[in-house]
Amino acid sequence: MKCEEITSEQEQAPTSTDQVYQFSVAILARSATRLSPFKMEHVTVELPCVNAITGNVRQLMLKGMGDTSQLLHVVVDVAMFHSDEMKAIDEVLGTPTVNVIGLDGTLNLVDPQIKLAGSGTEWN
């Protein structure tokens, strides 16, 4: 199969869905197992949104609970392709799961509390 060269007549102008929106979100969740507090610079966060990508993990706080669980608070930058900024934010805020990946494993956080970073300090 031969690749064809795209001419300028065939190129299409970018549509409104090609816009990138960037914002930071704060995630609070409790995990059943613990993430190691060592080598925290290798921790990444993944959201299951189709067009979203996470960037810098700005802040990560871990608090061990009395049992084997752990409370996590993460602030992460998110970029997302979407046609509407508010719908993009709503899609990220409504995410049912978040994956926190460290060197020693992956934590699948179910039903996390997610809000825009800097929008207050009160959690439900």
Steps between C-alpha positions, in 0.01 A plus 500: 500500500635838401474814714358798318625850547244737648462818301396835642155461341442180701597651834214595726483794733508408870156467653389622840563151643872553447526748788713404799387600848742486793417505869610350831290266712527384859414135569419360844445126540553212738670187373477149642877449474795731541737665259864509608615848610840444336588621148194725481644681198404196289128513588259569214122544490267375225140601434273276288378792285544443127663830404666588832867479584653567839824688534680619809413343831533825695432366846453157653415444865463158658348426838503148640180401674479262797442198277671421168328788319644835402355845437638670188481864396639574153515825302561436130497701175256381233479588130199397296378534142135600502252726324391674822714592801226452761407158358867401510525601865174321584624183330820498707319588824253215442767234451396180686855364543858628517819296472803603706807318373819467702811284474351240733157469340181665383219625721157498336305765688124452466261793543761766586410855596626725220482879481679783328821589681478827687120494529490481879618262767175338613452133413168318544 
